[in-house]
Amino acid sequence: MAEAGNKVMTAKEAISRFVHDGDHLVIGNYTVGTCAELVFETVRQRKKGLTLYSQSGVFDVEVLVAGGCVDKLVTTYVYRAGGKEGGSAVERALKAGTLQMEDYTNFQYNARLVAGMHGFTFMQVLEGAMVTDLFKKRTFMGEDKYRVITCPYTGKQVLTVPAANPDVCIVHVQRSDKFGNAQYWGALGSVAAAALASKRIIVSCEEIVDHDIIKSSPHLTLIPAYRVDAVVEVPWGAHPTEVLGYYNLDRMAYAFFFLSDMTGDGLKAWMDEWVYGCCDRQAYMDHYMAKHGSHMLDIIRAKAYYSAPANYGAAYGSCWDNEGRERTMGLTIEEIEKVLEERGLLYG
C-alpha cells in the first residue's frame, strides 16, 4: 500500500484497485509507447465487460480483446493482421458477435476526450461526416454517437459528438515522481486529453525520479499529481512498442505478435507464453532475454540526444521575503493591515 502522498504501487495492485469489471477504460497512448504492462495486467486479472476507448486499435487492443476483457470498443482504427485473408482478435470477435464497435475519425475521437477534459457535454465536429458511413452506421451508442443541433448564433445545422469521461485511463510515460506528476514527450496524440477526461488515472513510467527533476522541466508534465491515482515504475513497460529517449520499436517482437494474431490458436499460444506465462514485466523481460538474448535489447536502446536546457530561473519565488515582509514596501502583513485600517480601507 502506498504511504500518504506516495502513489507508487505495483501494476498488480493498481489494476486491482482502480480497474473494475464493466468500467469504461481508455488507453491514453496513441500508436507509440503504449502501456503494455498495464494492458497485460488487466488481462491477467481477467477484467470483464469493459467499454474500451483507443485511438489506435493495434497491439494493445488486440491483447485486451483476445483476453475476453472487452464487450464494446470505441476507436478510430483497427489493425487486421494478414490483410483481407487474415484476421485479428478484434475482427474475429466482431464476426462472432462477442464485440460491438463504434468507429470515429481521429478528429472526432479527440473531440470527445477534449470535451470531457474541459467539462463540456459535447463538441462540434466537421459536418462532412454526415454523408459517410461513420454517421450512418451505429451500434451500441445509437442516436448518441452523433447529434445534429441548430447553432444558436447562425441557425446552421451542426454535427456534434458527446463528451467522453471514461472511468479510468491507463497510460505509459517516460518518467514521474512518486506523487504522480507524469512527464511525457514526443508524439502527443490524445495522451493529455485521455488522462484528464477520466475519473481515475493509472500511470506507468520507465522511471520514477526526484521531484526536483520534475520541477526543473515543468513543461513536460502533462498529467499533474493531484489527478493521478497510481504510479507504477516499469522499465521496458511499453515493449514491444517504443518510448522516445529509452528504446525503439522492437520490430522482431512486434512481427512475431502479428504473425500469431492472424489465427485464434496462434494468438492463444502467444498469450499463454507472454501474458499469462509471465507474472509481471520483469518475468516478461527475463523470458525475452532467455529466448532472444539481451543483445536484442541493446540494439534498440536509445542513444542520448538531449534538448537544450531552458532557463526557469527568477530573482525570487515569492513577493514575501524570508522575514515575511513584502519586498516592495518592506512591511509585514500585520503592518499592511494596520495601515489600511488607519486609512479606513480595511474591510471584512
Secondary structure, DSSP 8 states (H G I E B T S, - for coil): ---TT--B--HHHHHHHH--TT-EEEE---SSS--HHHHHHHHHTT--SEEEEESSBSHHHHHHHHTT-EEEEEES-B--BTGGG-B-HHHHHHHHTS-EEEE--HHHHHHHHHHHHHT-SEEEE-GGGGGSHHHH--STTGGGS-EEEE-TTT--EEEEEE----SEEEEEEEEE-TT--EE--S--TTHHHHHHTSSEEEEEEEEE--HHHHHH-GGGEEE-GGG-SEEEE-TTTTTTS-BTTTB---HHHHHHHHHHHTSHHHHHHHHHHHTTT-SSHHHHHHHHHHHH-THHHHHHB-------------S-S-SB-TTS-BTTT---HHHHHHHHHHTT----
